Amino acid sequence: MYLQHLTDTAVGAAPQAAISTQGLVTYLQGLFGPLFLGIVGIVALFFLFTKEITKFVQFIVLAVAIAVVFYTPSIVQTLATGIANALGVH
């Protein structure tokens, strides 16, 4: 009986706090966002000045895809759910 009381007290004494990562996400987006855009701009200008239009277009498409995933990470879950539903996987 005494052991049960200690277990109940120990469990109730330390409520688990949910970890919030929203501040971290905002910080990382603010840190890497301008850096990402700067690098994309420099590389894009390099491809334009060397007249490699095909590589420029490929690079821009890849950069836009990475930016969409970085700035709206919930889109990955939405796409995965849509693909699973389209394939009939539940």
PyMOL Python script that loads the backbone (N, CA, C, O; Angstrom):
from pymol import cmd

cmd.read_pdbstr("""\
ATOM      1  N   MET A   1       0.828  -1.184   0.000  1.00  0.00           N
ATOM      2  CA  MET A   1       0.000   0.000   0.000  1.00  0.00           C
ATOM      3  C   MET A   1       0.877   1.254   0.000  1.00  0.00           C
ATOM      4  O   MET A   1       0.611   2.206  -0.734  1.00  0.00           O
ATOM      5  N   TYR A   2       1.914   1.245   0.823  1.00  0.00           N
ATOM      6  CA  TYR A   2       2.803   2.398   0.906  1.00  0.00           C
ATOM      7  C   TYR A   2       3.528   2.615  -0.425  1.00  0.00           C
ATOM      8  O   TYR A   2       3.706   3.753  -0.859  1.00  0.00           O
ATOM      9  N   LEU A   3       3.948   1.516  -1.074  1.00  0.00           N
ATOM     10  CA  LEU A   3       4.642   1.613  -2.363  1.00  0.00           C
ATOM     11  C   LEU A   3       3.710   2.175  -3.433  1.00  0.00           C
ATOM     12  O   LEU A   3       4.139   2.967  -4.272  1.00  0.00           O
ATOM     13  N   GLN A   4       2.465   1.781  -3.410  1.00  0.00           N
ATOM     14  CA  GLN A   4       1.505   2.305  -4.377  1.00  0.00           C
ATOM     15  C   GLN A   4       1.324   3.813  -4.184  1.00  0.00           C
ATOM     16  O   GLN A   4       1.227   4.557  -5.159  1.00  0.00           O
ATOM     17  N   HIS A   5       1.279   4.262  -2.924  1.00  0.00           N
ATOM     18  CA  HIS A   5       1.134   5.679  -2.637  1.00  0.00           C
ATOM     19  C   HIS A   5       2.341   6.471  -3.147  1.00  0.00           C
ATOM     20  O   HIS A   5       2.175   7.568  -3.679  1.00  0.00           O
ATOM     21  N   LEU A   6       3.549   5.929  -2.990  1.00  0.00           N
ATOM     22  CA  LEU A   6       4.755   6.599  -3.490  1.00  0.00           C
ATOM     23  C   LEU A   6       4.754   6.685  -5.016  1.00  0.00           C
ATOM     24  O   LEU A   6       5.148   7.699  -5.592  1.00  0.00           O
ATOM     25  N   THR A   7       4.308   5.612  -5.657  1.00  0.00           N
ATOM     26  CA  THR A   7       4.253   5.610  -7.121  1.00  0.00           C
ATOM     27  C   THR A   7       3.254   6.640  -7.612  1.00  0.00           C
ATOM     28  O   THR A   7       3.557   7.378  -8.549  1.00  0.00           O
ATOM     29  N   ASP A   8       2.077   6.716  -7.017  1.00  0.00           N
ATOM     30  CA  ASP A   8       1.069   7.686  -7.419  1.00  0.00           C
ATOM     31  C   ASP A   8       1.569   9.108  -7.183  1.00  0.00           C
ATOM     32  O   ASP A   8       1.329   9.993  -8.004  1.00  0.00           O
ATOM     33  N   THR A   9       2.259   9.331  -6.074  1.00  0.00           N
ATOM     34  CA  THR A   9       2.773  10.661  -5.766  1.00  0.00           C
ATOM     35  C   THR A   9       3.871  11.055  -6.749  1.00  0.00           C
ATOM     36  O   THR A   9       3.909  12.195  -7.212  1.00  0.00           O
ATOM     37  N   ALA A  10       4.757  10.124  -7.067  1.00  0.00           N
ATOM     38  CA  ALA A  10       5.863  10.424  -7.977  1.00  0.00           C
ATOM     39  C   ALA A  10       5.342  10.720  -9.381  1.00  0.00           C
ATOM     40  O   ALA A  10       5.848  11.616 -10.057  1.00  0.00           O
ATOM     41  N   VAL A  11       4.348   9.982  -9.814  1.00  0.00           N
ATOM     42  CA  VAL A  11       3.795  10.207 -11.142  1.00  0.00           C
ATOM     43  C   VAL A  11       3.059  11.540 -11.185  1.00  0.00           C
ATOM     44  O   VAL A  11       3.182  12.279 -12.161  1.00  0.00           O
ATOM     45  N   GLY A  12       2.305  11.855 -10.153  1.00  0.00           N
ATOM     46  CA  GLY A  12       1.539  13.088 -10.143  1.00  0.00           C
ATOM     47  C   GLY A  12       2.372  14.310  -9.813  1.00  0.00           C
ATOM     48  O   GLY A  12       1.944  15.431 -10.089  1.00  0.00           O
ATOM     49  N   ALA A  13       3.550  14.132  -9.231  1.00  0.00           N
ATOM     50  CA  ALA A  13       4.342  15.263  -8.778  1.00  0.00           C
ATOM     51  C   ALA A  13       5.072  15.959  -9.931  1.00  0.00           C
ATOM     52  O   ALA A  13       5.345  17.156  -9.842  1.00  0.00           O
ATOM     53  N   ALA A  14       5.388  15.254 -10.986  1.00  0.00           N
ATOM     54  CA  ALA A  14       6.168  15.843 -12.067  1.00  0.00           C
ATOM     55  C   ALA A  14       5.379  15.769 -13.377  1.00  0.00           C
ATOM     56  O   ALA A  14       5.563  14.834 -14.157  1.00  0.00           O
ATOM     57  N   PRO A  15       4.518  16.729 -13.617  1.00  0.00           N
ATOM     58  CA  PRO A  15       3.779  16.689 -14.881  1.00  0.00           C
ATOM     59  C   PRO A  15       4.729  16.941 -16.056  1.00  0.00           C
ATOM     60  O   PRO A  15       5.623  17.783 -15.981  1.00  0.00           O
ATOM     61  N   GLN A  16       4.519  16.207 -17.116  1.00  0.00           N
ATOM     62  CA  GLN A  16       5.368  16.337 -18.295  1.00  0.00           C
ATOM     63  C   GLN A  16       4.938  17.570 -19.091  1.00  0.00           C
ATOM     64  O   GLN A  16       3.771  17.710 -19.457  1.00  0.00           O
ATOM     65  N   ALA A  17       5.872  18.437 -19.347  1.00  0.00           N
ATOM     66  CA  ALA A  17       5.597  19.624 -20.145  1.00  0.00           C
ATOM     67  C   ALA A  17       5.867  19.302 -21.610  1.00  0.00           C
ATOM     68  O   ALA A  17       6.859  18.649 -21.934  1.00  0.00           O
ATOM     69  N   ALA A  18       4.996  19.753 -22.482  1.00  0.00           N
ATOM     70  CA  ALA A  18       5.182  19.531 -23.907  1.00  0.00           C
ATOM     71  C   ALA A  18       6.304  20.445 -24.419  1.00  0.00           C
ATOM     72  O   ALA A  18       6.366  21.626 -24.079  1.00  0.00           O
ATOM     73  N   ILE A  19       7.158  19.888 -25.216  1.00  0.00           N
ATOM     74  CA  ILE A  19       8.263  20.661 -25.770  1.00  0.00           C
ATOM     75  C   ILE A  19       7.757  21.401 -26.996  1.00  0.00           C
ATOM     76  O   ILE A  19       7.199  20.798 -27.913  1.00  0.00           O
ATOM     77  N   SER A  20       7.954  22.699 -27.005  1.00  0.00           N
ATOM     78  CA  SER A  20       7.536  23.511 -28.138  1.00  0.00           C
ATOM     79  C   SER A  20       8.762  23.906 -28.954  1.00  0.00           C
ATOM     80  O   SER A  20       9.710  24.486 -28.426  1.00  0.00           O
ATOM     81  N   THR A  21       8.733  23.587 -30.241  1.00  0.00           N
ATOM     82  CA  THR A  21       9.849  23.917 -31.108  1.00  0.00           C
ATOM     83  C   THR A  21       9.516  25.064 -32.061  1.00  0.00           C
ATOM     84  O   THR A  21      10.273  25.329 -32.995  1.00  0.00           O
ATOM     85  N   GLN A  22       8.404  25.739 -31.837  1.00  0.00           N
ATOM     86  CA  GLN A  22       8.013  26.819 -32.737  1.00  0.00           C
ATOM     87  C   GLN A  22       9.043  27.945 -32.741  1.00  0.00           C
ATOM     88  O   GLN A  22       9.350  28.500 -33.797  1.00  0.00           O
ATOM     89  N   GLY A  23       9.576  28.282 -31.577  1.00  0.00           N
ATOM     90  CA  GLY A  23      10.599  29.326 -31.525  1.00  0.00           C
ATOM     91  C   GLY A  23      11.855  28.925 -32.282  1.00  0.00           C
ATOM     92  O   GLY A  23      12.473  29.759 -32.944  1.00  0.00           O
ATOM     93  N   LEU A  24      12.237  27.654 -32.189  1.00  0.00           N
ATOM     94  CA  LEU A  24      13.409  27.157 -32.898  1.00  0.00           C
ATOM     95  C   LEU A  24      13.192  27.200 -34.404  1.00  0.00           C
ATOM     96  O   LEU A  24      14.085  27.591 -35.155  1.00  0.00           O
ATOM     97  N   VAL A  25      12.016  26.801 -34.839  1.00  0.00           N
ATOM     98  CA  VAL A  25      11.706  26.819 -36.270  1.00  0.00           C
ATOM     99  C   VAL A  25      11.778  28.245 -36.812  1.00  0.00           C
ATOM    100  O   VAL A  25      12.365  28.485 -37.868  1.00  0.00           O
ATOM    101  N   THR A  26      11.187  29.176 -36.095  1.00  0.00           N
ATOM    102  CA  THR A  26      11.205  30.577 -36.526  1.00  0.00           C
ATOM    103  C   THR A  26      12.634  31.107 -36.575  1.00  0.00           C
ATOM    104  O   THR A  26      13.008  31.807 -37.516  1.00  0.00           O
ATOM    105  N   TYR A  27      13.427  30.776 -35.570  1.00  0.00           N
ATOM    106  CA  TYR A  27      14.817  31.221 -35.525  1.00  0.00           C
ATOM    107  C   TYR A  27      15.615  30.670 -36.709  1.00  0.00           C
ATOM    108  O   TYR A  27      16.342  31.412 -37.370  1.00  0.00           O
ATOM    109  N   LEU A  28      15.476  29.361 -36.975  1.00  0.00           N
ATOM    110  CA  LEU A  28      16.222  28.751 -38.070  1.00  0.00           C
ATOM    111  C   LEU A  28      15.783  29.294 -39.424  1.00  0.00           C
ATOM    112  O   LEU A  28      16.611  29.490 -40.314  1.00  0.00           O
ATOM    113  N   GLN A  29      14.479  29.538 -39.584  1.00  0.00           N
ATOM    114  CA  GLN A  29      14.013  30.118 -40.849  1.00  0.00           C
ATOM    115  C   GLN A  29      14.561  31.527 -41.021  1.00  0.00           C
ATOM    116  O   GLN A  29      14.932  31.915 -42.129  1.00  0.00           O
ATOM    117  N   GLY A  30      14.615  32.287 -39.950  1.00  0.00           N
ATOM    118  CA  GLY A  30      15.178  33.633 -40.030  1.00  0.00           C
ATOM    119  C   GLY A  30      16.675  33.631 -40.275  1.00  0.00           C
ATOM    120  O   GLY A  30      17.205  34.552 -40.896  1.00  0.00           O
ATOM    121  N   LEU A  31      17.363  32.599 -39.791  1.00  0.00           N
ATOM    122  CA  LEU A  31      18.809  32.505 -39.967  1.00  0.00           C
ATOM    123  C   LEU A  31      19.182  31.994 -41.352  1.00  0.00           C
ATOM    124  O   LEU A  31      20.017  32.588 -42.034  1.00  0.00           O
ATOM    125  N   PHE A  32      18.563  30.889 -41.769  1.00  0.00           N
ATOM    126  CA  PHE A  32      18.938  30.257 -43.023  1.00  0.00           C
ATOM    127  C   PHE A  32      18.202  30.814 -44.230  1.00  0.00           C
ATOM    128  O   PHE A  32      18.657  30.622 -45.357  1.00  0.00           O
ATOM    129  N   GLY A  33      17.090  31.493 -44.035  1.00  0.00           N
ATOM    130  CA  GLY A  33      16.331  32.035 -45.157  1.00  0.00           C
ATOM    131  C   GLY A  33      17.128  33.002 -46.006  1.00  0.00           C
ATOM    132  O   GLY A  33      17.271  32.773 -47.207  1.00  0.00           O
ATOM    133  N   PRO A  34      17.659  34.080 -45.429  1.00  0.00           N
ATOM    134  CA  PRO A  34      18.462  35.015 -46.230  1.00  0.00           C
ATOM    135  C   PRO A  34      19.739  34.384 -46.792  1.00  0.00           C
ATOM    136  O   PRO A  34      20.161  34.713 -47.900  1.00  0.00           O
ATOM    137  N   LEU A  35      20.347  33.483 -46.031  1.00  0.00           N
ATOM    138  CA  LEU A  35      21.539  32.790 -46.510  1.00  0.00           C
ATOM    139  C   LEU A  35      21.204  31.938 -47.737  1.00  0.00           C
ATOM    140  O   LEU A  35      21.943  31.935 -48.721  1.00  0.00           O
ATOM    141  N   PHE A  36      20.096  31.227 -47.667  1.00  0.00           N
ATOM    142  CA  PHE A  36      19.637  30.390 -48.778  1.00  0.00           C
ATOM    143  C   PHE A  36      19.369  31.244 -50.010  1.00  0.00           C
ATOM    144  O   PHE A  36      19.808  30.909 -51.110  1.00  0.00           O
ATOM    145  N   LEU A  37      18.648  32.348 -49.825  1.00  0.00           N
ATOM    146  CA  LEU A  37      18.326  33.210 -50.958  1.00  0.00           C
ATOM    147  C   LEU A  37      19.577  33.842 -51.565  1.00  0.00           C
ATOM    148  O   LEU A  37      19.670  33.989 -52.784  1.00  0.00           O
ATOM    149  N   GLY A  38      20.523  34.212 -50.732  1.00  0.00           N
ATOM    150  CA  GLY A  38      21.771  34.770 -51.243  1.00  0.00           C
ATOM    151  C   GLY A  38      22.557  33.777 -52.076  1.00  0.00           C
ATOM    152  O   GLY A  38      23.056  34.117 -53.149  1.00  0.00           O
ATOM    153  N   ILE A  39      22.669  32.559 -51.589  1.00  0.00           N
ATOM    154  CA  ILE A  39      23.397  31.523 -52.333  1.00  0.00           C
ATOM    155  C   ILE A  39      22.685  31.207 -53.638  1.00  0.00           C
ATOM    156  O   ILE A  39      23.329  31.058 -54.676  1.00  0.00           O
ATOM    157  N   VAL A  40      21.354  31.103 -53.596  1.00  0.00           N
ATOM    158  CA  VAL A  40      20.588  30.839 -54.817  1.00  0.00           C
ATOM    159  C   VAL A  40      20.813  31.956 -55.833  1.00  0.00           C
ATOM    160  O   VAL A  40      20.993  31.690 -57.022  1.00  0.00           O
ATOM    161  N   GLY A  41      20.804  33.199 -55.370  1.00  0.00           N
ATOM    162  CA  GLY A  41      21.015  34.320 -56.275  1.00  0.00           C
ATOM    163  C   GLY A  41      22.383  34.312 -56.928  1.00  0.00           C
ATOM    164  O   GLY A  41      22.505  34.559 -58.128  1.00  0.00           O
ATOM    165  N   ILE A  42      23.409  34.029 -56.146  1.00  0.00           N
ATOM    166  CA  ILE A  42      24.781  34.009 -56.678  1.00  0.00           C
ATOM    167  C   ILE A  42      24.952  32.889 -57.698  1.00  0.00           C
ATOM    168  O   ILE A  42      25.514  33.100 -58.772  1.00  0.00           O
ATOM    169  N   VAL A  43      24.467  31.696 -57.357  1.00  0.00           N
ATOM    170  CA  VAL A  43      24.603  30.567 -58.282  1.00  0.00           C
ATOM    171  C   VAL A  43      23.778  30.800 -59.543  1.00  0.00           C
ATOM    172  O   VAL A  43      24.220  30.467 -60.643  1.00  0.00           O
ATOM    173  N   ALA A  44      22.582  31.370 -59.392  1.00  0.00           N
ATOM    174  CA  ALA A  44      21.749  31.657 -60.563  1.00  0.00           C
ATOM    175  C   ALA A  44      22.427  32.659 -61.486  1.00  0.00           C
ATOM    176  O   ALA A  44      22.409  32.489 -62.705  1.00  0.00           O
ATOM    177  N   LEU A  45      23.025  33.700 -60.919  1.00  0.00           N
ATOM    178  CA  LEU A  45      23.745  34.669 -61.745  1.00  0.00           C
ATOM    179  C   LEU A  45      24.933  34.025 -62.462  1.00  0.00           C
ATOM    180  O   LEU A  45      25.219  34.348 -63.615  1.00  0.00           O
ATOM    181  N   PHE A  46      25.620  33.116 -61.774  1.00  0.00           N
ATOM    182  CA  PHE A  46      26.737  32.399 -62.397  1.00  0.00           C
ATOM    183  C   PHE A  46      26.265  31.626 -63.621  1.00  0.00           C
ATOM    184  O   PHE A  46      26.897  31.684 -64.676  1.00  0.00           O
ATOM    185  N   PHE A  47      25.149  30.899 -63.484  1.00  0.00           N
ATOM    186  CA  PHE A  47      24.632  30.128 -64.617  1.00  0.00           C
ATOM    187  C   PHE A  47      24.178  31.044 -65.751  1.00  0.00           C
ATOM    188  O   PHE A  47      24.347  30.714 -66.925  1.00  0.00           O
ATOM    189  N   LEU A  48      23.605  32.188 -65.400  1.00  0.00           N
ATOM    190  CA  LEU A  48      23.168  33.108 -66.458  1.00  0.00           C
ATOM    191  C   LEU A  48      24.350  33.715 -67.200  1.00  0.00           C
ATOM    192  O   LEU A  48      24.329  33.809 -68.427  1.00  0.00           O
ATOM    193  N   PHE A  49      25.381  34.126 -66.467  1.00  0.00           N
ATOM    194  CA  PHE A  49      26.533  34.753 -67.111  1.00  0.00           C
ATOM    195  C   PHE A  49      27.352  33.763 -67.940  1.00  0.00           C
ATOM    196  O   PHE A  49      28.001  34.162 -68.907  1.00  0.00           O
ATOM    197  N   THR A  50      27.331  32.490 -67.580  1.00  0.00           N
ATOM    198  CA  THR A  50      28.047  31.493 -68.378  1.00  0.00           C
ATOM    199  C   THR A  50      27.164  30.932 -69.486  1.00  0.00           C
ATOM    200  O   THR A  50      27.579  30.036 -70.221  1.00  0.00           O
ATOM    201  N   LYS A  51      25.951  31.456 -69.606  1.00  0.00           N
ATOM    202  CA  LYS A  51      25.003  31.090 -70.661  1.00  0.00           C
ATOM    203  C   LYS A  51      24.641  29.615 -70.647  1.00  0.00           C
ATOM    204  O   LYS A  51      24.479  28.998 -71.700  1.00  0.00           O
ATOM    205  N   GLU A  52      24.515  29.056 -69.461  1.00  0.00           N
ATOM    206  CA  GLU A  52      24.074  27.673 -69.299  1.00  0.00           C
ATOM    207  C   GLU A  52      22.615  27.706 -68.852  1.00  0.00           C
ATOM    208  O   GLU A  52      22.308  27.512 -67.676  1.00  0.00           O
ATOM    209  N   ILE A  53      21.740  27.950 -69.791  1.00  0.00           N
ATOM    210  CA  ILE A  53      20.333  28.159 -69.490  1.00  0.00           C
ATOM    211  C   ILE A  53      19.673  26.884 -68.956  1.00  0.00           C
ATOM    212  O   ILE A  53      18.830  26.956 -68.061  1.00  0.00           O
ATOM    213  N   THR A  54      20.045  25.736 -69.487  1.00  0.00           N
ATOM    214  CA  THR A  54      19.452  24.474 -69.024  1.00  0.00           C
ATOM    215  C   THR A  54      19.783  24.229 -67.552  1.00  0.00           C
ATOM    216  O   THR A  54      18.902  23.876 -66.767  1.00  0.00           O
ATOM    217  N   LYS A  55      21.044  24.416 -67.179  1.00  0.00           N
ATOM    218  CA  LYS A  55      21.435  24.242 -65.774  1.00  0.00           C
ATOM    219  C   LYS A  55      20.775  25.309 -64.898  1.00  0.00           C
ATOM    220  O   LYS A  55      20.421  25.036 -63.751  1.00  0.00           O
ATOM    221  N   PHE A  56      20.611  26.506 -65.424  1.00  0.00           N
ATOM    222  CA  PHE A  56      19.948  27.572 -64.681  1.00  0.00           C
ATOM    223  C   PHE A  56      18.501  27.187 -64.358  1.00  0.00           C
ATOM    224  O   PHE A  56      18.055  27.336 -63.220  1.00  0.00           O
ATOM    225  N   VAL A  57      17.783  26.699 -65.347  1.00  0.00           N
ATOM    226  CA  VAL A  57      16.380  26.313 -65.137  1.00  0.00           C
ATOM    227  C   VAL A  57      16.291  25.146 -64.156  1.00  0.00           C
ATOM    228  O   VAL A  57      15.439  25.146 -63.267  1.00  0.00           O
ATOM    229  N   GLN A  58      17.165  24.154 -64.311  1.00  0.00           N
ATOM    230  CA  GLN A  58      17.166  23.020 -63.379  1.00  0.00           C
ATOM    231  C   GLN A  58      17.451  23.485 -61.957  1.00  0.00           C
ATOM    232  O   GLN A  58      16.807  23.033 -61.011  1.00  0.00           O
ATOM    233  N   PHE A  59      18.410  24.382 -61.810  1.00  0.00           N
ATOM    234  CA  PHE A  59      18.770  24.884 -60.494  1.00  0.00           C
ATOM    235  C   PHE A  59      17.620  25.668 -59.864  1.00  0.00           C
ATOM    236  O   PHE A  59      17.341  25.502 -58.677  1.00  0.00           O
ATOM    237  N   ILE A  60      16.955  26.514 -60.637  1.00  0.00           N
ATOM    238  CA  ILE A  60      15.842  27.306 -60.109  1.00  0.00           C
ATOM    239  C   ILE A  60      14.686  26.402 -59.679  1.00  0.00           C
ATOM    240  O   ILE A  60      14.084  26.628 -58.629  1.00  0.00           O
ATOM    241  N   VAL A  61      14.372  25.384 -60.476  1.00  0.00           N
ATOM    242  CA  VAL A  61      13.297  24.448 -60.104  1.00  0.00           C
ATOM    243  C   VAL A  61      13.648  23.731 -58.805  1.00  0.00           C
ATOM    244  O   VAL A  61      12.798  23.600 -57.925  1.00  0.00           O
ATOM    245  N   LEU A  62      14.880  23.269 -58.675  1.00  0.00           N
ATOM    246  CA  LEU A  62      15.310  22.604 -57.445  1.00  0.00           C
ATOM    247  C   LEU A  62      15.298  23.564 -56.262  1.00  0.00           C
ATOM    248  O   LEU A  62      14.885  23.186 -55.166  1.00  0.00           O
ATOM    249  N   ALA A  63      15.741  24.789 -56.468  1.00  0.00           N
ATOM    250  CA  ALA A  63      15.760  25.780 -55.385  1.00  0.00           C
ATOM    251  C   ALA A  63      14.345  26.116 -54.923  1.00  0.00           C
ATOM    252  O   ALA A  63      14.109  26.271 -53.724  1.00  0.00           O
ATOM    253  N   VAL A  64      13.410  26.231 -55.847  1.00  0.00           N
ATOM    254  CA  VAL A  64      12.019  26.509 -55.468  1.00  0.00           C
ATOM    255  C   VAL A  64      11.439  25.336 -54.688  1.00  0.00           C
ATOM    256  O   VAL A  64      10.730  25.544 -53.703  1.00  0.00           O
ATOM    257  N   ALA A  65      11.726  24.111 -55.110  1.00  0.00           N
ATOM    258  CA  ALA A  65      11.222  22.932 -54.387  1.00  0.00           C
ATOM    259  C   ALA A  65      11.790  22.887 -52.967  1.00  0.00           C
ATOM    260  O   ALA A  65      11.056  22.598 -52.022  1.00  0.00           O
ATOM    261  N   ILE A  66      13.070  23.164 -52.806  1.00  0.00           N
ATOM    262  CA  ILE A  66      13.683  23.171 -51.474  1.00  0.00           C
ATOM    263  C   ILE A  66      13.096  24.289 -50.623  1.00  0.00           C
ATOM    264  O   ILE A  66      12.834  24.092 -49.437  1.00  0.00           O
ATOM    265  N   ALA A  67      12.888  25.455 -51.213  1.00  0.00           N
ATOM    266  CA  ALA A  67      12.323  26.581 -50.464  1.00  0.00           C
ATOM    267  C   ALA A  67      10.902  26.282 -50.000  1.00  0.00           C
ATOM    268  O   ALA A  67      10.532  26.642 -48.883  1.00  0.00           O
ATOM    269  N   VAL A  68      10.105  25.631 -50.836  1.00  0.00           N
ATOM    270  CA  VAL A  68       8.730  25.292 -50.443  1.00  0.00           C
ATOM    271  C   VAL A  68       8.739  24.337 -49.263  1.00  0.00           C
ATOM    272  O   VAL A  68       7.972  24.514 -48.316  1.00  0.00           O
ATOM    273  N   VAL A  69       9.596  23.329 -49.309  1.00  0.00           N
ATOM    274  CA  VAL A  69       9.670  22.370 -48.195  1.00  0.00           C
ATOM    275  C   VAL A  69      10.203  23.052 -46.942  1.00  0.00           C
ATOM    276  O   VAL A  69       9.749  22.749 -45.838  1.00  0.00           O
ATOM    277  N   PHE A  70      11.158  23.968 -47.091  1.00  0.00           N
ATOM    278  CA  PHE A  70      11.751  24.637 -45.936  1.00  0.00           C
ATOM    279  C   PHE A  70      10.780  25.609 -45.272  1.00  0.00           C
ATOM    280  O   PHE A  70      10.687  25.656 -44.045  1.00  0.00           O
ATOM    281  N   TYR A  71      10.065  26.376 -46.073  1.00  0.00           N
ATOM    282  CA  TYR A  71       9.182  27.389 -45.502  1.00  0.00           C
ATOM    283  C   TYR A  71       7.794  26.863 -45.147  1.00  0.00           C
ATOM    284  O   TYR A  71       7.110  27.467 -44.321  1.00  0.00           O
ATOM    285  N   THR A  72       7.366  25.769 -45.739  1.00  0.00           N
ATOM    286  CA  THR A  72       6.075  25.165 -45.386  1.00  0.00           C
ATOM    287  C   THR A  72       6.276  23.662 -45.199  1.00  0.00           C
ATOM    288  O   THR A  72       5.907  22.879 -46.074  1.00  0.00           O
ATOM    289  N   PRO A  73       6.856  23.251 -44.072  1.00  0.00           N
ATOM    290  CA  PRO A  73       7.161  21.832 -43.878  1.00  0.00           C
ATOM    291  C   PRO A  73       5.921  20.947 -43.801  1.00  0.00           C
ATOM    292  O   PRO A  73       6.026  19.736 -43.998  1.00  0.00           O
ATOM    293  N   SER A  74       4.757  21.514 -43.522  1.00  0.00           N
ATOM    294  CA  SER A  74       3.541  20.693 -43.439  1.00  0.00           C
ATOM    295  C   SER A  74       3.117  20.183 -44.804  1.00  0.00           C
ATOM    296  O   SER A  74       2.289  19.277 -44.893  1.00  0.00           O
ATOM    297  N   ILE A  75       3.673  20.749 -45.874  1.00  0.00           N
ATOM    298  CA  ILE A  75       3.297  20.305 -47.210  1.00  0.00           C
ATOM    299  C   ILE A  75       3.782  18.877 -47.469  1.00  0.00           C
ATOM    300  O   ILE A  75       3.174  18.157 -48.262  1.00  0.00           O
ATOM    301  N   VAL A  76       4.856  18.462 -46.820  1.00  0.00           N
ATOM    302  CA  VAL A  76       5.366  17.101 -46.985  1.00  0.00           C
ATOM    303  C   VAL A  76       4.340  16.099 -46.464  1.00  0.00           C
ATOM    304  O   VAL A  76       4.068  15.091 -47.117  1.00  0.00           O
ATOM    305  N   GLN A  77       3.775  16.372 -45.298  1.00  0.00           N
ATOM    306  CA  GLN A  77       2.755  15.483 -44.737  1.00  0.00           C
ATOM    307  C   GLN A  77       1.510  15.473 -45.615  1.00  0.00           C
ATOM    308  O   GLN A  77       0.918  14.417 -45.837  1.00  0.00           O
ATOM    309  N   THR A  78       1.112  16.626 -46.111  1.00  0.00           N
ATOM    310  CA  THR A  78      -0.063  16.707 -46.972  1.00  0.00           C
ATOM    311  C   THR A  78       0.151  15.917 -48.265  1.00  0.00           C
ATOM    312  O   THR A  78      -0.737  15.183 -48.700  1.00  0.00           O
ATOM    313  N   LEU A  79       1.313  16.066 -48.869  1.00  0.00           N
ATOM    314  CA  LEU A  79       1.615  15.313 -50.090  1.00  0.00           C
ATOM    315  C   LEU A  79       1.664  13.809 -49.830  1.00  0.00           C
ATOM    316  O   LEU A  79       1.152  13.026 -50.629  1.00  0.00           O
ATOM    317  N   ALA A  80       2.272  13.405 -48.728  1.00  0.00           N
ATOM    318  CA  ALA A  80       2.362  11.982 -48.407  1.00  0.00           C
ATOM    319  C   ALA A  80       0.976  11.386 -48.186  1.00  0.00           C
ATOM    320  O   ALA A  80       0.693  10.275 -48.633  1.00  0.00           O
ATOM    321  N   THR A  81       0.113  12.129 -47.494  1.00  0.00           N
ATOM    322  CA  THR A  81      -1.244  11.656 -47.269  1.00  0.00           C
ATOM    323  C   THR A  81      -2.002  11.543 -48.584  1.00  0.00           C
ATOM    324  O   THR A  81      -2.716  10.565 -48.809  1.00  0.00           O
ATOM    325  N   GLY A  82      -1.851  12.536 -49.451  1.00  0.00           N
ATOM    326  CA  GLY A  82      -2.524  12.493 -50.752  1.00  0.00           C
ATOM    327  C   GLY A  82      -2.053  11.358 -51.617  1.00  0.00           C
ATOM    328  O   GLY A  82      -2.863  10.705 -52.274  1.00  0.00           O
ATOM    329  N   ILE A  83      -0.745  11.105 -51.633  1.00  0.00           N
ATOM    330  CA  ILE A  83      -0.209   9.985 -52.425  1.00  0.00           C
ATOM    331  C   ILE A  83      -0.693   8.655 -51.866  1.00  0.00           C
ATOM    332  O   ILE A  83      -1.050   7.755 -52.626  1.00  0.00           O
ATOM    333  N   ALA A  84      -0.706   8.526 -50.538  1.00  0.00           N
ATOM    334  CA  ALA A  84      -1.168   7.282 -49.917  1.00  0.00           C
ATOM    335  C   ALA A  84      -2.648   7.042 -50.238  1.00  0.00           C
ATOM    336  O   ALA A  84      -3.045   5.915 -50.533  1.00  0.00           O
ATOM    337  N   ASN A  85      -3.448   8.084 -50.180  1.00  0.00           N
ATOM    338  CA  ASN A  85      -4.869   7.937 -50.508  1.00  0.00           C
ATOM    339  C   ASN A  85      -5.053   7.588 -51.980  1.00  0.00           C
ATOM    340  O   ASN A  85      -5.922   6.782 -52.314  1.00  0.00           O
ATOM    341  N   ALA A  86      -4.253   8.178 -52.864  1.00  0.00           N
ATOM    342  CA  ALA A  86      -4.364   7.889 -54.285  1.00  0.00           C
ATOM    343  C   ALA A  86      -3.976   6.441 -54.595  1.00  0.00           C
ATOM    344  O   ALA A  86      -4.527   5.821 -55.505  1.00  0.00           O
ATOM    345  N   LEU A  87      -3.026   5.915 -53.831  1.00  0.00           N
ATOM    346  CA  LEU A  87      -2.599   4.521 -54.029  1.00  0.00           C
ATOM    347  C   LEU A  87      -3.500   3.532 -53.306  1.00  0.00           C
ATOM    348  O   LEU A  87      -3.372   2.322 -53.491  1.00  0.00           O
ATOM    349  N   GLY A  88      -4.400   4.034 -52.493  1.00  0.00           N
ATOM    350  CA  GLY A  88      -5.311   3.151 -51.758  1.00  0.00           C
ATOM    351  C   GLY A  88      -4.726   2.602 -50.473  1.00  0.00           C
ATOM    352  O   GLY A  88      -5.260   1.641 -49.919  1.00  0.00           O
ATOM    353  N   VAL A  89      -3.655   3.180 -49.990  1.00  0.00           N
ATOM    354  CA  VAL A  89      -3.029   2.755 -48.744  1.00  0.00           C
ATOM    355  C   VAL A  89      -3.639   3.571 -47.616  1.00  0.00           C
ATOM    356  O   VAL A  89      -3.716   4.797 -47.698  1.00  0.00           O
ATOM    357  N   HIS A  90      -4.066   2.899 -46.580  1.00  0.00           N
ATOM    358  CA  HIS A  90      -4.683   3.633 -45.457  1.00  0.00           C
ATOM    359  C   HIS A  90      -3.891   3.423 -44.212  1.00  0.00           C
ATOM    360  O   HIS A  90      -4.244   3.955 -43.159  1.00  0.00           O
TER     361      HIS A  90
END
""", "prot")
cmd.dss("prot")
cmd.show_as("cartoon", "prot")
cmd.util.cbc("prot")
cmd.orient("prot")
